Amino acid sequence: MTEKSNILDYLEQTQELFRNKTAVEDNNSSLTYYELVQKARQIGSGLARRVPPGSPVPVLMEKSPLTLAAMLGAVYAGCFYVPVNPDNPPQRLKKILQVLDPSVIVTDQENAGMLVGTGFEKARLDVGKLLTEETDESLLAEIREKSRESDILYALFTSGSTGVPKAVAVSHEAVLRFIGHFVDIFGISHEDRVGNQAPFDFDVSVKDIYSCIMTGADLVLIPKTYFATPPRLLDYLCKKEVTTMIWAVSALTLVSSLKGLDYRVPESVDKILFSGEAMPPKQLRVWQDALPDARFVNLYGPTEVTCNCTYYKIERRYSDDEKIPIGRAFPGRTVFLMDEDGREIAAPGQTGEICAAGESLALGYYRNREQTAERFVSFQVSGENRQRIYKTGDLGYYDDGGNLVFAGRKDFQIKHMGHRIELEEVESAMNSARGVTKSCCVFDREKNRISGFYMGEAQPSEVRKYMKDKVPVYMVPSRIKQVAVMPLNKNGKTDRSYFQRLASE
């Protein structure tokens, strides 16, 4: 085994440096780095007695310090962990377990009942009972000796076009390379307190977890219920003295659109990094005004490229009708645009599919060769040798400064009244209207109409009048409706399927 080819090498190095420092905490409990390692090794020993290295270990628990110990326990056993959110509906949980076909699942008394009706008949391991077992040092050492940096570290599920969720398998090497660049570029250190917004089954949390493990920072888990009440959330951020927020755009705009920062500003925060959706400039300005000395970064990249492949450090305020760039590639990556004929695009302003190559690509979709072969392909990048690339399904273009700008999803591109339309462009225009804080636009193919839904104080007639001045008539939604809330899906993004159903009524 080469030096630091396993994420546990960094965990143990950090434990030696910061033995009694808090590693992870929430509103109920906390673990020091020493306690986290000891519990993970205990759980790992219990798992290693039952499952061979390389096996998937689903962890069906609400996020907590103990959940993190269970996930790392799977890694000590030479396996890979799969966080399974208890919020998953029974049918999706059943499909997840069918894809993984695991021989064990780690859960707790609170969530074990969720397995009823899933057809899972293998071992259900209670995390509390695993913690009563002795650590087998020789067994763990034997497993580590045989480990390789190409071993799977975790798998995270994303939605599948066929209705069957796909498990994105990511290696130790991919995480080590990416997080190494990430903490260096954004200056994350042992003095930071990282406020974890995302659930563990969403890849934003990967940056939170491993930025802390590699630096000795404190991982502060924020209970999901706090996001329903911005004052409670902001009180928690202040109490915990959070310095770093690596959040989904929807979580940030939830706070700003509901005027949470008028109540209280988390003044200890000096870094805000966001991703997942296009950030409306007017919502970003609310955060910039509240925290003028903080650094803001727009991150871009799907789960398949290990979190992010580009970043853009924001140095100014953007007007409502501007798009915030997603920037340039992280070190070790190549990010480029491909046209519909499979050729690279170099000219500014020309839209193409965003593709990524280089280090930190995922290994593929677990037990799904067909989908892996479809999205991870061989391509001759920049006229040089062929290499493995990932086709994101996202569209983008270069601005005049050479920065990439996100231009929507290929599957959000519609044909309406004879025109090709990006629904994100319609949303961007609606978001810039006075009195609109956030919007979502969907297309009903049967009725051949665009519907626009928005939060804010503006009246629908005012929004329609603004849109007519802003975009061509064929891009103005035929139905514009004001809503009280913008529901989020399990990944913290706008729940488009909810608005799709609403539009068809």
Backbone torsions as a table, in degrees:
resi	resn	phi	psi	omega
1	MET	NA	128.2	178.9
2	THR	-76.1	161.3	-177.9
3	GLU	-62.4	132.0	178.5
4	LYS	49.6	53.7	175.5
5	SER	-101.2	0.9	-176.8
6	ASN	-132.7	138.3	-177.2
7	ILE	-60.2	-24.7	179.3
8	LEU	-66.9	-26.1	175.6
9	ASP	-60.5	-41.2	178.6
10	TYR	-72.2	-39.6	178.5
11	LEU	-58.5	-45.4	-177.4
12	GLU	-72.4	-34.0	174.8
13	GLN	-63.6	-42.8	179.0
14	THR	-65.6	-37.8	177.6
15	GLN	-62.0	-38.9	179.0
16	GLU	-64.8	-37.5	-178.5
17	LEU	-78.4	-35.1	-171.7
18	PHE	-131.9	49.9	-172.4
19	ARG	-49.6	-48.4	-173.5
20	ASN	-102.1	10.5	177.9
21	LYS	-82.3	144.1	178.1
22	THR	-62.5	128.3	177.5
23	ALA	-94.1	-44.4	-175.5
24	VAL	-150.4	139.8	-179.4
25	GLU	-149.7	156.9	169.1
26	ASP	-136.2	-156.7	-177.1
27	ASN	-81.2	-5.7	-177.2
28	ASN	-117.4	-29.8	-172.9
29	SER	-153.0	171.1	177.2
30	SER	-153.3	158.6	175.2
31	LEU	-132.7	136.1	170.7
32	THR	-76.2	170.1	177.4
33	TYR	-61.7	-37.4	177.8
34	TYR	-63.6	-46.7	-179.2
35	GLU	-65.0	-37.8	179.0
36	LEU	-62.0	-45.5	-179.7
37	VAL	-65.3	-43.3	-178.0
38	GLN	-63.7	-43.5	178.7
39	LYS	-66.8	-40.5	179.5
40	ALA	-63.6	-38.7	179.7
41	ARG	-69.7	-35.7	176.0
42	GLN	-63.2	-50.7	179.7
43	ILE	-62.8	-40.8	178.7
44	GLY	-61.2	-38.8	178.4
45	SER	-64.2	-43.4	178.7
46	GLY	-62.1	-40.0	178.9
47	LEU	-69.9	-41.3	-176.9
48	ALA	-63.9	-25.1	176.8
49	ARG	-74.7	-14.4	-171.9
50	ARG	-116.8	-27.4	-176.0
51	VAL	-133.4	145.5	179.6
52	PRO	-76.3	156.0	175.6
53	PRO	-56.0	149.1	179.7
54	GLY	90.7	-4.1	-177.9
55	SER	-83.0	150.7	172.8
56	PRO	-77.5	138.1	176.4
57	VAL	-124.1	96.2	175.2
58	PRO	-66.8	139.3	177.3
59	VAL	-118.7	103.9	-176.9
60	LEU	-97.9	86.6	-178.0
61	MET	-152.4	154.0	169.2
62	GLU	-66.6	149.7	-179.1
63	LYS	-65.6	138.2	-178.8
64	SER	-167.9	169.7	174.8
65	PRO	-56.7	-39.1	-179.5
66	LEU	-68.0	-34.3	177.4
67	THR	-62.2	-42.4	177.7
68	LEU	-61.9	-40.4	177.7
69	ALA	-62.1	-38.4	179.1
70	ALA	-66.5	-41.7	178.4
71	MET	-61.6	-45.7	178.9
72	LEU	-69.8	-27.3	175.3
73	GLY	-61.8	-40.3	176.6
74	ALA	-60.3	-37.5	179.8
75	VAL	-68.4	-40.6	176.6
76	TYR	-60.6	-30.6	179.4
77	ALA	-78.8	0.7	-179.3
78	GLY	80.3	11.5	-179.1
79	CYS	-101.1	-175.3	171.9
80	PHE	-123.8	141.9	-176.6
81	TYR	-91.0	152.2	176.3
82	VAL	-132.7	99.8	178.8
83	PRO	-65.1	129.3	179.0
84	VAL	-120.0	113.2	-175.7
85	ASN	-73.2	127.1	177.7
86	PRO	-61.1	-13.5	177.4
87	ASP	-74.0	-11.0	179.2
88	ASN	-60.6	134.7	174.2
89	PRO	-65.7	155.8	-175.3
90	PRO	-53.3	-40.4	-177.4
91	GLN	-67.0	-38.7	178.1
92	ARG	-68.6	-40.6	177.4
93	LEU	-58.8	-41.5	178.8
94	LYS	-61.4	-43.2	180.0
95	LYS	-66.7	-38.4	178.2
96	ILE	-59.8	-45.6	-178.8
97	LEU	-69.8	-30.4	176.3
98	GLN	-67.9	-39.5	178.7
99	VAL	-65.6	-45.0	-176.2
100	LEU	-75.4	-37.3	-173.5
101	ASP	47.9	54.9	-175.6
102	PRO	-78.9	155.8	176.7
103	SER	-90.3	-15.8	175.7
104	VAL	-141.6	162.0	169.5
105	ILE	-140.2	136.2	178.4
106	VAL	-97.5	128.9	-179.8
107	THR	-149.0	-168.1	176.8
108	ASP	-136.6	175.7	-176.2
109	GLN	-61.8	-32.2	-176.8
110	GLU	-66.8	-33.3	-172.8
111	ASN	-114.3	-3.7	-177.9
112	ALA	-58.6	-33.0	-178.4
113	GLY	-63.7	-19.1	179.9
114	MET	-66.1	-19.8	-177.4
115	LEU	-78.1	-12.5	177.7
116	VAL	-64.5	128.1	178.9
117	GLY	90.0	-2.9	179.6
118	THR	-88.8	-13.1	-177.9
119	GLY	83.2	5.4	-179.8
120	PHE	-79.4	115.6	-175.2
121	GLU	-113.6	5.3	-177.6
122	LYS	-85.3	-166.3	-174.0
123	ALA	-71.5	128.3	173.7
124	ARG	-105.8	109.8	-173.9
125	LEU	-99.5	120.7	177.8
126	ASP	-78.9	125.9	-175.4
127	VAL	-60.7	-32.9	178.2
128	GLY	-64.6	-38.9	179.0
129	LYS	-72.0	-34.6	176.7
130	LEU	-60.6	-31.3	-178.5
131	LEU	-78.0	-2.5	175.3
132	THR	-94.6	-6.8	-178.1
133	GLU	-86.4	155.5	-179.6
134	GLU	-80.1	147.6	175.4
135	THR	-75.4	130.1	178.8
136	ASP	-103.0	92.7	-173.7
137	GLU	-61.7	-40.9	-177.5
138	SER	-67.9	-38.0	178.8
139	LEU	-65.9	-43.7	179.1
140	LEU	-64.8	-39.1	179.6
141	ALA	-65.7	-39.4	179.1
142	GLU	-63.9	-41.7	178.9
143	ILE	-64.3	-44.4	-177.7
144	ARG	-64.9	-38.3	-178.6
145	GLU	-60.3	-31.6	-177.5
146	LYS	-92.9	-1.2	-176.0
147	SER	-74.8	154.4	178.8
148	ARG	-131.6	153.5	-179.0
149	GLU	-66.8	-17.5	178.3
150	SER	-83.9	-4.0	177.8
151	ASP	-62.8	148.0	176.5
152	ILE	-68.6	132.5	175.8
153	LEU	-94.1	-46.0	180.0
154	TYR	-152.1	165.7	170.0
155	ALA	-133.4	135.6	178.5
156	LEU	-122.2	139.2	-177.3
157	PHE	-89.2	135.3	171.6
158	THR	-120.9	165.0	-178.6
159	SER	-71.3	148.9	178.4
160	GLY	-112.1	144.5	-177.4
161	SER	-64.8	-22.0	-179.7
162	THR	-88.8	-1.1	-177.0
163	GLY	94.2	-8.6	176.7
164	VAL	-100.6	120.4	-178.3
165	PRO	-63.1	149.3	-179.1
166	LYS	-108.7	139.6	179.4
167	ALA	-100.7	110.6	179.1
168	VAL	-80.6	116.4	-177.5
169	ALA	-95.3	125.3	-175.6
170	VAL	-122.9	135.5	-175.6
171	SER	-87.4	164.8	172.4
172	HIS	-56.4	-47.1	-177.1
173	GLU	-57.0	-44.1	-177.8
174	ALA	-61.0	-42.8	-179.4
175	VAL	-70.3	-43.4	179.7
176	LEU	-59.1	-44.1	-179.2
177	ARG	-65.9	-49.1	-175.3
178	PHE	-65.7	-50.4	-176.7
179	ILE	-64.7	-32.4	175.6
180	GLY	-57.5	-46.8	176.6
181	HIS	-66.7	-41.7	-173.5
182	PHE	-59.5	-50.5	-176.8
183	VAL	-69.9	-31.1	178.3
184	ASP	-69.5	-48.3	-176.0
185	ILE	-64.8	-38.2	-174.7
186	PHE	-103.7	6.6	171.0
187	GLY	65.6	38.6	178.1
188	ILE	-83.3	133.4	-176.0
189	SER	-139.3	-178.9	-179.8
190	HIS	-64.5	-14.6	179.6
191	GLU	-83.2	-8.7	-177.2
192	ASP	-83.1	154.4	173.3
193	ARG	-125.1	108.4	-172.2
194	VAL	-92.2	117.4	-178.7
195	GLY	-84.5	103.5	-175.2
196	ASN	-80.8	111.8	177.6
197	GLN	-90.9	-40.3	-169.0
198	ALA	-77.3	148.5	170.4
199	PRO	-64.9	158.8	-176.6
200	PHE	-67.1	-18.2	179.6
201	ASP	-90.3	10.3	177.2
202	PHE	-114.8	134.9	-168.1
203	ASP	-69.8	-10.8	172.7
204	VAL	-59.0	-35.1	-178.6
205	SER	-67.7	-22.9	177.8
206	VAL	-59.8	-41.1	178.9
207	LYS	-65.3	-40.6	178.5
208	ASP	-61.4	-52.8	-173.6
209	ILE	-62.3	-51.2	-171.1
210	TYR	-83.8	-21.5	170.2
211	SER	-62.8	-37.8	178.7
212	CYS	-72.3	-46.1	-178.6
213	ILE	-60.6	-36.4	-176.9
214	MET	-82.7	-15.3	-175.9
215	THR	-120.4	-20.8	-174.0
216	GLY	90.9	12.2	175.4
217	ALA	-67.9	165.3	-179.3
218	ASP	-97.2	125.2	178.2
219	LEU	-91.1	112.7	-178.9
220	VAL	-102.2	108.6	-178.6
221	LEU	-81.7	127.2	-179.4
222	ILE	-99.5	120.6	179.6
223	PRO	-58.6	137.7	-176.4
224	LYS	-62.2	-29.8	-178.1
225	THR	-64.6	-23.1	-177.7
226	TYR	-68.1	-22.3	-177.9
227	PHE	-74.6	-11.1	176.1
228	ALA	-81.6	-15.1	-177.7
229	THR	-134.6	90.0	-176.3
230	PRO	-50.4	-41.1	178.9
231	PRO	-59.9	-40.1	178.6
232	ARG	-64.9	-40.1	178.4
233	LEU	-62.5	-47.1	-178.1
234	LEU	-67.9	-36.5	174.5
235	ASP	-60.0	-39.7	-179.0
236	TYR	-67.3	-44.4	178.3
237	LEU	-59.7	-40.6	180.0
238	CYS	-70.1	-44.0	-179.3
239	LYS	-61.5	-40.9	-177.7
240	LYS	-85.3	-2.0	177.9
241	GLU	52.4	47.3	179.6
242	VAL	-63.7	135.6	179.3
243	THR	-107.2	-26.9	-171.1
244	THR	-130.2	126.8	178.3
245	MET	-120.1	114.2	176.4
246	ILE	-112.3	88.3	-165.7
247	TRP	-119.7	159.3	169.0
248	ALA	-70.6	146.5	179.7
249	VAL	-54.4	-42.1	-177.0
250	SER	-59.9	-36.2	179.7
251	ALA	-68.4	-41.1	178.1
252	LEU	-65.5	-44.5	-177.6
253	THR	-71.5	-24.5	174.9
254	LEU	-60.9	-44.4	180.0
255	VAL	-68.0	-47.4	-175.2
256	SER	-71.1	-38.5	-177.8
257	SER	-71.5	-26.9	177.8
258	LEU	-92.7	13.8	174.9
259	LYS	60.4	31.9	179.0
260	GLY	-62.3	-32.5	-177.4
261	LEU	-75.5	-11.4	171.3
262	ASP	-73.1	-25.5	179.4
263	TYR	-78.6	-49.3	-177.3
264	ARG	-162.0	142.1	179.9
265	VAL	-109.3	127.6	177.8
266	PRO	-76.9	84.0	-168.7
267	GLU	-67.2	-15.2	178.1
268	SER	-76.1	-15.1	-176.9
269	VAL	-72.4	126.2	177.4
270	ASP	-124.1	-2.3	178.1
271	LYS	-140.9	124.6	175.1
272	ILE	-127.3	114.4	179.7
273	LEU	-116.4	131.1	-173.7
274	PHE	-132.9	156.1	-177.0
275	SER	-163.0	179.2	174.2
276	GLY	104.8	-39.7	179.4
277	GLU	-149.7	170.2	175.7
278	ALA	-71.4	129.9	179.7
279	MET	-81.5	120.5	174.4
280	PRO	-64.6	125.4	-177.0
281	PRO	-54.7	-36.3	-177.4
282	LYS	-67.0	-30.5	177.2
283	GLN	-75.2	-37.5	176.8
284	LEU	-62.4	-39.0	-179.1
285	ARG	-63.0	-32.7	177.1
286	VAL	-60.5	-43.3	178.2
287	TRP	-69.9	-39.6	179.3
288	GLN	-64.0	-38.8	178.9
289	ASP	-67.1	-37.4	-178.2
290	ALA	-73.8	-35.3	-177.2
291	LEU	-127.6	71.8	-173.7
292	PRO	-64.0	-21.6	-178.1
293	ASP	-96.4	-3.8	-179.1
294	ALA	-77.8	154.7	174.7
295	ARG	-94.4	135.9	-179.5
296	PHE	-118.5	136.0	-177.2
297	VAL	-135.8	131.5	173.9
298	ASN	-93.8	121.0	-179.5
299	LEU	-108.7	147.8	177.7
300	TYR	-139.7	142.5	172.3
301	GLY	152.0	141.2	177.9
302	PRO	-83.5	167.7	179.5
303	THR	-53.0	-33.4	-175.1
304	GLU	-68.5	-13.1	177.5
305	VAL	-108.4	21.6	-175.5
306	THR	59.1	73.5	173.1
307	CYS	78.9	-73.9	-173.3
308	ASN	-142.1	149.3	174.7
309	CYS	-120.2	-15.4	175.5
310	THR	-134.7	161.7	176.0
311	TYR	-148.6	155.6	178.3
312	TYR	-142.4	115.8	177.5
313	LYS	-80.3	122.9	-174.5
314	ILE	-86.1	121.6	-174.7
315	GLU	-110.3	-1.9	-178.1
316	ARG	-151.6	179.4	175.1
317	ARG	-93.5	140.5	-179.0
318	TYR	-104.9	143.6	177.8
319	SER	-78.9	164.9	-172.9
320	ASP	-58.9	-32.2	-174.9
321	ASP	-95.2	8.5	177.6
322	GLU	-95.0	156.2	172.6
323	LYS	-106.0	134.3	178.8
324	ILE	-81.7	123.1	-178.1
325	PRO	-62.4	156.4	171.1
326	ILE	-95.6	-3.8	165.5
327	GLY	85.6	-135.8	-173.5
328	ARG	-126.9	168.3	-174.3
329	ALA	-70.3	146.2	169.0
330	PHE	-64.2	156.1	175.1
331	PRO	-54.5	146.6	178.4
332	GLY	82.6	-2.5	-179.2
333	ARG	-117.1	155.4	166.6
334	THR	-123.5	125.2	177.8
335	VAL	-121.2	129.8	-176.4
336	PHE	-147.0	170.7	-179.8
337	LEU	-108.6	142.7	179.5
338	MET	-125.0	133.1	178.5
339	ASP	-83.9	-179.8	-174.4
340	GLU	-68.6	-14.9	178.4
341	ASP	-97.4	8.8	177.2
342	GLY	78.7	24.4	178.4
343	ARG	-111.1	147.5	178.7
344	GLU	-69.5	146.0	177.6
345	ILE	-108.2	131.1	178.7
346	ALA	-118.3	-23.7	-174.2
347	ALA	-74.0	139.2	175.4
348	PRO	-61.4	145.6	173.0
349	GLY	85.3	-11.1	-178.5
350	GLN	-92.8	124.6	-174.7
351	THR	-83.2	139.2	176.3
352	GLY	-153.6	176.0	179.7
353	GLU	-79.0	134.2	178.3
354	ILE	-77.2	127.4	179.3
355	CYS	-126.2	150.8	-178.6
356	ALA	-130.4	143.8	177.0
357	ALA	-139.5	173.1	177.6
358	GLY	100.4	-162.1	-176.1
359	GLU	-69.2	157.1	173.7
360	SER	78.5	9.9	169.7
361	LEU	-66.6	147.7	176.0
362	ALA	-63.6	159.9	177.1
363	LEU	-70.5	-23.9	-178.9
364	GLY	136.4	-164.2	178.6
365	TYR	-96.4	124.9	-175.7
366	TYR	-61.2	125.9	179.5
367	ARG	54.6	39.4	179.2
368	ASN	-148.6	75.5	-176.3
369	ARG	-65.2	-36.8	-175.8
370	GLU	-63.0	-49.1	179.6
371	GLN	-68.0	-35.3	178.0
372	THR	-62.2	-46.0	-179.1
373	ALA	-66.2	-27.2	-178.5
374	GLU	-75.2	-37.9	-173.6
375	ARG	-100.7	-29.5	177.1
376	PHE	-103.0	106.9	-172.8
377	VAL	-126.1	167.8	176.6
378	SER	-92.2	135.2	-176.1
379	PHE	-150.0	144.6	178.3
380	GLN	-87.3	93.9	-174.5
381	VAL	-78.1	127.3	177.3
382	SER	54.2	33.9	176.5
383	GLY	73.1	7.4	-179.0
384	GLU	-97.7	-159.6	-177.6
385	ASN	-63.1	150.3	177.7
386	ARG	-65.9	142.4	176.8
387	GLN	-146.7	167.9	-177.9
388	ARG	-77.1	130.5	178.2
389	ILE	-129.5	163.9	173.9
390	TYR	-117.7	126.4	176.7
391	LYS	-91.4	113.9	-169.1
392	THR	-75.3	-24.5	-172.5
393	GLY	81.9	1.0	176.3
394	ASP	-97.9	152.0	177.9
395	LEU	-106.0	149.2	178.0
396	GLY	-158.6	173.0	174.9
397	TYR	-150.5	162.0	177.4
398	TYR	-90.6	136.9	172.6
399	ASP	-85.3	-178.7	-176.1
400	ASP	-66.2	-18.3	179.0
401	GLY	-91.8	2.6	179.3
402	GLY	86.7	3.6	177.7
403	ASN	-84.8	146.4	175.3
404	LEU	-76.7	143.8	175.3
405	VAL	-125.5	129.3	179.3
406	PHE	-72.4	134.2	-176.5
407	ALA	-124.9	18.9	175.4
408	GLY	107.0	175.6	177.9
409	ARG	-88.3	146.1	174.4
410	LYS	-58.9	-36.8	-178.7
411	ASP	-82.2	-0.7	171.0
412	PHE	-99.4	4.8	177.6
413	GLN	-86.4	126.9	-175.9
414	ILE	-121.6	164.6	173.9
415	LYS	-114.1	116.5	-174.8
416	HIS	-140.1	125.8	-180.0
417	MET	55.2	35.1	177.1
418	GLY	82.5	3.4	-176.8
419	HIS	-116.7	144.3	172.1
420	ARG	-84.3	125.7	-173.6
421	ILE	-128.8	136.3	171.5
422	GLU	-93.4	119.7	-178.8
423	LEU	-62.3	-30.5	177.0
424	GLU	-63.1	-31.2	178.2
425	GLU	-68.5	-37.9	176.5
426	VAL	-64.5	-43.4	179.2
427	GLU	-64.1	-40.5	179.8
428	SER	-59.8	-41.6	178.3
429	ALA	-66.4	-42.8	-179.7
430	MET	-65.8	-39.3	179.3
431	ASN	-61.9	-27.1	-177.2
432	SER	-83.1	-6.3	179.9
433	ALA	-70.9	142.5	177.6
434	ARG	-61.9	132.4	178.2
435	GLY	86.1	5.6	175.3
436	VAL	-112.1	126.5	-179.2
437	THR	-98.9	-30.6	179.7
438	LYS	-163.8	148.6	-178.7
439	SER	-139.8	165.0	174.1
440	CYS	-145.7	128.0	179.9
441	CYS	-117.7	136.5	179.7
442	VAL	-132.4	162.3	-177.6
443	PHE	-120.8	125.6	176.0
444	ASP	-96.8	106.0	-175.6
445	ARG	-67.0	-36.4	-179.1
446	GLU	-64.4	-43.8	-179.0
447	LYS	-90.9	-5.0	178.7
448	ASN	52.1	52.5	-180.0
449	ARG	-143.4	148.7	173.9
450	ILE	-94.4	133.0	174.9
451	SER	-115.7	135.4	179.1
452	GLY	-117.3	128.5	178.3
453	PHE	-118.3	140.9	-176.3
454	TYR	-147.1	153.4	169.3
455	MET	-101.7	145.0	177.3
456	GLY	144.6	179.7	-174.8
457	GLU	-91.8	-14.6	-177.1
458	ALA	-66.9	151.1	174.8
459	GLN	-84.6	150.1	179.8
460	PRO	-53.7	-37.2	-179.4
461	SER	-65.3	-35.2	178.5
462	GLU	-69.5	-38.9	179.0
463	VAL	-66.6	-42.4	179.8
464	ARG	-61.6	-44.0	-179.5
465	LYS	-61.7	-41.9	179.4
466	TYR	-64.1	-44.5	-178.0
467	MET	-61.4	-37.6	-179.8
468	LYS	-64.2	-28.2	177.7
469	ASP	-84.8	-14.7	-170.6
470	LYS	-102.2	-38.6	-175.7
471	VAL	-131.0	162.3	176.7
472	PRO	-59.0	154.3	-174.7
473	VAL	-57.9	-32.2	-178.4
474	TYR	-72.7	-9.8	177.5
475	MET	-100.9	-5.7	178.4
476	VAL	-78.1	122.5	-179.7
477	PRO	-56.8	137.2	178.1
478	SER	-73.4	-20.4	177.6
479	ARG	-129.5	122.5	178.6
480	ILE	-123.5	122.9	-173.9
481	LYS	-132.8	135.5	176.4
482	GLN	-83.2	135.2	178.3
483	VAL	-127.3	156.0	-177.4
484	ALA	-81.3	-31.5	-177.7
485	VAL	-138.4	158.6	173.4
486	MET	-112.9	96.9	-178.8
487	PRO	-59.8	145.7	178.8
488	LEU	-110.3	149.1	174.4
489	ASN	-82.7	-177.4	-173.7
490	LYS	-64.0	-19.5	179.6
491	ASN	-92.7	6.7	178.1
492	GLY	80.0	15.1	176.1
493	LYS	-102.9	162.0	178.2
494	THR	-56.4	130.9	-177.0
495	ASP	-80.3	87.6	-177.1
496	ARG	-65.5	-31.0	-179.7
497	SER	-64.4	-32.7	176.4
498	TYR	-62.5	-45.7	-178.9
499	PHE	-73.9	-27.2	175.2
500	GLN	-63.6	-42.5	177.7
501	ARG	-66.3	-39.8	-179.8
502	LEU	-64.3	-35.9	-177.8
503	ALA	-71.3	-26.2	-177.3
504	SER	-86.4	-6.0	-179.3
505	GLU	-74.3	NA	NA
